[in-house]
Amino acid sequence: MSIDEILRALDVQIGSRLRQARTAAKLSQRKLGACAGLTKDQVRRYELGENRLSAGVMMVFAEVLGVSTDWMLTGKMPSPAIVDVHAQRAAAIIQQMPPGAPRIGAVRAVESVSRAFI
């Protein structure tokens, strides 16, 4: 297999995972593209592996879709770390707060909001 064939196969695999994450998030190609200033046609080409995803665009898509760039690249979930970037962000923000009442209040607020979705 040539290097071009290997890269093409990787582009197709990454595109397939992009599509999987996008459909799981219930986003159209148009809406996902808009988050990165791209057209739905560009998103379609990424999903089909016709165009190679840049690192920057992959990072935007991963953030929007709530997946890791590791998963997009390899299909493997990091373990045992938190995978969802939004959960990581929330945890990082709470950890920056002073210990005690402020943190407890933030955690209780998150718990309260999450009850509407669980």
Secondary structure, 3 states (H helix, E strand, C coil): CCHHHHHHHHHHHHHHHHHHHHHHCCCCHHHHHHHCCCCHHHHHHHHHCCCCCCHHHHHHHHHHHCCCHHHHHHCCCCCCCCCCHHHHHHHHHHHHCCCCHHHHHHHHHHHHHHCCCC
